[in-house]
């Protein structure tokens, strides 16, 4: 037995074949406290500097890039989507709606990478903006479109600056050398077909170093420090729950139903011991969670789509991680 409950749990999952391996990192506002790699797949042992497909952690990364532009006055949370698309569509749908899953834009399985931008330009809606919470990957393509329209620079340039702020490579759409994703066929996901779409809500890649660096910067912001990721006031705004009292049309029980600006808020996740936190999870088993009251953040990167189908219980993993480090 190790001194870290989450390491013990991951080793059990690897030994039982539920996961091929993982990279685990724990950080506080002072920096990285632990970074380890466990297991191996068909090609090579997992390494601490491996890059992984983030899937929905991409939403949080895109949101951080957008919020930095808001701080600089380059874009407003009240900017509407239509002008960024060059079309008279989605009147009243603002950047704030898009980042908080309240856009009302129609989204069906597969839209977010097969015909997402075309659907956005068609202006198809499910409900009026701001009237319901509907978890949406497509919305983050809209958020990136507003950012790029307002600044004249593409999202990946903004993400590179995000990395520079913490002295690490920024999240990017570059899949070269990243861990191959497994298990997609069971859920009708063609990972390789998705890659060329460079989707801001699900298509980014990064290492644990990058995610831990960003987490450390945000923990410092939560303490009132200003070190270049987000200002404390911006982070506080991003953590405010939006959509309270609205009907929830679709969500994810694993992430809860409360959303800030691109951040999942954990205060309503049943069975979670430490509910003060925020962050995001990804479809490929990726986890990125921050707990400011404990000055702690943890990252878990693996490469199995819906690992629950193989017996991984992410609630147990979160509780073990909260007790570690």
C-alpha distance (Angstrom), angle and dihedral (degrees) to the residues before:
residue distance angle dihedral
X1 . . .
X2 3.80 . .
X3 3.78 125.6 .
X4 3.80 89.0 -109.5
X5 3.82 119.1 76.9
X6 3.81 93.0 -159.8
X7 3.82 91.6 53.9
X8 3.80 89.8 51.6
X9 3.80 91.1 49.7
X10 3.81 93.5 48.1
X11 3.80 91.6 48.9
X12 3.81 88.7 52.4
X13 3.82 91.4 50.7
X14 3.81 90.9 49.1
X15 3.80 93.3 46.8
X16 3.82 90.8 50.2
X17 3.83 92.4 47.7
X18 3.79 96.2 -114.7
X19 3.82 91.3 120.9
X20 3.80 128.1 19.5
X21 3.78 90.5 -145.1
X22 3.80 144.4 -54.2
X23 3.77 145.8 -146.9
X24 3.80 114.8 -126.9
X25 3.77 125.6 -166.9
X26 3.79 132.0 179.4
X27 3.80 123.3 -169.8
X28 3.78 142.3 169.0
X29 3.78 132.1 -164.3
X30 3.79 89.3 -77.3
X31 3.78 95.8 56.7
X32 3.79 142.4 -90.0
X33 3.81 115.4 -13.2
X34 3.79 99.0 178.3
X35 3.81 136.0 7.8
X36 3.77 120.0 173.5
X37 3.79 138.7 160.6
X38 3.80 123.0 -145.7
X39 3.80 133.3 -171.4
X40 3.79 133.9 -3.2
X41 3.78 140.4 -116.1
X42 3.79 131.7 -148.2
X43 3.77 94.3 -69.2
X44 3.83 108.0 40.5
X45 3.81 145.6 -32.0
X46 3.77 116.1 -73.1
X47 3.82 112.2 -99.0
X48 3.79 131.3 -158.3
X49 3.81 91.7 -118.7
X50 3.82 95.7 50.1
X51 3.79 117.1 130.2
X52 3.80 119.7 -133.8
X53 3.78 139.7 -167.4
X54 3.80 103.0 -101.0
X55 3.80 98.5 -163.7
X56 3.82 106.9 -177.8
X57 3.79 95.4 7.2
X58 3.82 79.0 75.2
X59 3.81 86.5 75.3
X60 3.79 91.8 61.5
X61 3.82 91.8 45.6
X62 3.80 92.0 50.7
X63 3.79 89.8 46.9
X64 3.82 91.6 53.2
X65 3.80 90.3 52.1
X66 3.80 90.8 48.9
X67 3.80 93.5 47.5
X68 3.80 91.6 52.4
X69 3.80 87.9 55.9
X70 3.81 89.9 49.1
X71 3.82 89.0 53.7
X72 3.80 89.6 53.8
X73 3.78 93.2 50.4
X74 3.80 91.8 -115.6
X75 3.77 94.3 120.7
X76 3.81 136.9 14.5
X77 3.78 129.2 -136.5
X78 3.80 85.5 -130.9
X79 3.82 94.5 57.0
X80 3.80 110.4 121.4
X81 3.78 127.0 -126.5
X82 3.80 100.6 -131.3
X83 3.83 98.9 72.5
X84 3.81 90.8 48.8
X85 3.80 88.9 56.4
X86 3.79 93.1 45.4
X87 3.77 89.7 -123.0
X88 3.79 138.6 105.1
X89 3.81 93.7 -116.7
X90 3.79 139.5 114.1
X91 3.78 95.4 29.7
X92 3.77 109.5 -165.6
X93 3.82 94.5 17.7
X94 3.79 104.6 127.7
X95 3.77 134.6 -171.6
X96 3.80 88.3 -105.9
X97 3.81 90.6 55.8
X98 3.80 91.0 49.9
X99 3.79 95.4 49.8
X100 3.81 93.9 46.8
X101 3.84 99.9 46.0
X102 3.81 93.2 -110.2
X103 3.81 99.7 111.0
X104 3.80 96.3 108.3
X105 3.82 90.3 -141.4
X106 3.78 114.0 152.3
X107 3.77 113.4 -109.9
X108 3.77 129.4 175.9
X109 3.78 131.2 -178.3
X110 3.80 109.3 -67.9
X111 3.81 96.9 11.6
X112 3.76 93.0 107.8
X113 3.78 93.6 69.7
X114 3.80 108.2 13.6
X115 3.80 102.5 53.4
X116 3.78 103.9 -11.6
X117 3.79 102.3 133.1
X118 3.78 92.0 42.8
X119 3.79 89.6 52.4
X120 3.79 90.1 49.8
X121 3.79 90.9 52.8
X122 3.81 90.9 49.0
X123 3.79 87.8 59.8
X124 3.79 98.1 -136.5
X125 3.78 113.2 173.1
X126 3.76 135.1 -173.3
X127 3.81 98.8 -163.8
X128 3.83 134.3 -5.9
X129 3.81 113.9 -77.9
X130 3.77 115.8 -87.6
X131 3.81 95.6 18.5
X132 3.82 101.4 97.3
X133 3.79 143.8 12.4
X134 3.79 114.2 -113.3
X135 3.78 118.6 168.1
X136 3.80 104.6 -124.2
X137 3.77 134.7 -176.9
X138 3.79 91.4 177.6
X139 3.81 90.5 61.8
X140 3.80 91.2 68.2
X141 3.79 90.9 59.9
X142 3.79 84.2 58.1
X143 3.81 92.4 48.7
X144 3.81 90.6 51.5
X145 3.80 90.3 48.2
X146 3.82 90.3 55.6
X147 3.81 90.9 47.9
X148 3.79 93.7 49.6
X149 3.81 93.2 44.1
X150 3.80 92.3 50.8
X151 3.81 97.8 44.3
X152 3.80 103.2 30.4
X153 3.81 89.0 -131.1
X154 3.78 128.6 105.1
X155 3.78 123.3 -111.7
X156 3.78 94.8 -109.2
X157 3.81 91.0 60.3
X158 3.80 89.2 54.5
X159 3.81 90.4 47.7
X160 3.80 91.0 51.5
X161 3.81 88.7 55.6
X162 3.78 88.5 50.3
X163 3.79 88.6 58.3
X164 3.79 92.2 45.9
X165 3.80 89.0 56.9
X166 3.81 89.5 64.6
X167 3.81 99.7 30.6
X168 3.80 96.0 -108.7
X169 3.81 136.6 104.4
X170 3.78 109.8 -80.9
X171 3.80 121.7 -118.3
X172 3.79 108.8 -88.4
X173 3.79 145.3 173.8
X174 3.80 91.4 -113.4
X175 3.82 107.2 120.4
X176 3.81 95.3 179.9
X177 3.79 111.6 127.3
X178 3.79 93.7 1.1
X179 3.78 121.6 135.5
X180 3.79 112.5 -87.2
X181 3.79 114.4 -111.7
X182 3.80 117.8 -120.3
X183 3.80 134.1 -162.1
X184 3.80 99.2 31.7
X185 3.79 95.0 124.4
X186 3.82 90.6 68.0
X187 3.81 91.3 61.4
X188 3.82 100.0 35.7
X189 3.80 94.3 -102.7
X190 3.79 119.7 146.1
X191 3.80 100.0 -165.3
X192 3.80 95.8 -176.0
X193 3.80 91.8 50.8
X194 3.79 90.0 51.5
X195 3.80 96.1 55.6
X196 3.83 100.0 77.0
X197 3.81 90.8 56.2
X198 3.83 90.9 67.8
X199 3.78 90.9 -152.4
X200 3.84 115.9 -158.4
X201 3.80 90.6 -150.2
X202 3.80 99.5 49.7
X203 3.80 113.7 -0.7
X204 3.80 106.8 81.1
X205 3.81 129.5 112.9
X206 3.80 129.1 -155.7
X207 3.79 144.5 149.9
X208 3.78 129.0 -114.1
X209 3.81 88.6 -106.8
X210 3.79 90.9 62.9
X211 3.79 95.0 45.6
X212 3.80 92.9 45.8
X213 3.80 90.6 48.9
X214 3.79 91.4 53.0
X215 3.80 91.3 44.8
X216 3.80 91.4 51.9
X217 3.79 90.9 50.7
X218 3.80 91.4 50.5
X219 3.80 91.7 48.0
X220 3.80 87.8 54.6
X221 3.80 89.7 49.5
X222 3.81 88.9 51.5
X223 3.84 86.8 56.4
X224 3.80 90.1 53.2
X225 3.80 96.5 -100.4
X226 3.81 123.6 135.9
X227 3.78 112.3 -143.8
X228 3.76 104.9 146.7
X229 3.82 108.4 -87.5
X230 3.81 100.2 87.2
X231 3.77 132.3 -25.3
X232 3.82 113.8 -108.5
X233 3.80 90.4 -113.1
X234 3.80 91.5 52.8
X235 3.78 92.9 50.0
X236 3.80 90.4 48.8
X237 3.81 89.2 53.2
X238 3.81 91.6 47.7
X239 3.82 90.0 52.9
X240 3.80 95.7 51.8
X241 3.82 109.1 109.8
X242 3.79 111.8 -115.3
X243 3.77 125.6 -165.3
X244 3.80 96.6 33.6
X245 3.79 109.7 165.8
X246 3.80 94.0 17.1
X247 3.80 121.2 121.2
X248 3.80 113.3 -98.1
X249 3.81 110.3 -132.2
X250 3.78 95.7 176.3
X251 3.76 134.6 -5.1
X252 3.77 140.2 142.2
X253 3.81 118.7 -101.1
X254 3.81 88.9 -152.5
X255 3.80 89.9 61.7
X256 3.79 98.1 32.5
X257 3.77 126.6 -129.6
X258 3.80 102.6 -88.6
X259 3.77 118.0 96.0
X260 3.75 136.3 -175.4
X261 3.80 122.4 -177.2
X262 3.80 102.3 -42.7
X263 3.80 91.2 -32.8
X264 3.78 128.8 107.4
X265 3.81 111.4 -135.7
X266 3.78 116.2 -145.2
X267 3.79 102.2 -155.0
X268 3.80 94.4 103.8
X269 3.82 101.4 41.3
X270 3.78 107.2 120.1
X271 3.78 116.9 -130.5
X272 3.80 95.0 17.2
X273 3.80 113.1 130.6
X274 3.80 96.9 -157.7
X275 3.81 108.9 45.6
X276 3.78 101.5 163.6
X277 3.78 94.2 87.9
X278 3.78 143.0 94.9
X279 3.79 138.4 -163.2
X280 3.78 134.7 99.9
X281 3.79 144.5 -88.3
X282 3.80 128.8 -143.9
X283 3.79 135.2 -140.1
X284 3.81 92.4 -116.0
X285 3.81 92.7 61.8
X286 3.79 95.6 -89.2
X287 3.82 118.3 149.5
X288 3.83 129.9 -169.9
X289 3.82 115.7 173.0
X290 3.79 134.4 163.3
X291 3.82 127.7 -162.9
X292 3.83 108.5 -169.8
X293 3.82 95.3 -178.0
X294 3.83 87.7 63.2
X295 3.80 94.7 33.9
X296 3.78 88.1 -125.5
X297 3.79 137.8 127.2
X298 3.77 131.6 178.2
X299 3.77 135.8 -165.0
X300 3.77 127.4 -163.6
X301 3.80 118.3 -175.1
X302 3.77 123.8 -173.0
X303 3.80 135.7 143.5
X304 3.81 110.6 -125.3
X305 3.81 118.8 112.9
X306 3.80 111.4 -133.1
X307 3.78 93.0 -7.0
X308 3.80 85.9 -172.7
X309 3.79 87.1 81.9
X310 3.81 87.2 66.4
X311 3.80 95.2 46.2
X312 3.81 104.0 -89.2
X313 3.81 112.1 145.1
X314 3.79 107.6 -158.9
X315 3.80 93.0 -169.0
X316 3.80 89.2 61.2
X317 3.80 89.2 46.8
X318 3.79 92.6 51.4
X319 3.78 92.7 50.6
X320 3.81 90.9 47.8
X321 3.79 90.6 49.1
X322 3.80 91.1 49.6
X323 3.80 88.4 56.2
X324 3.80 93.6 48.5
X325 3.75 135.8 84.5
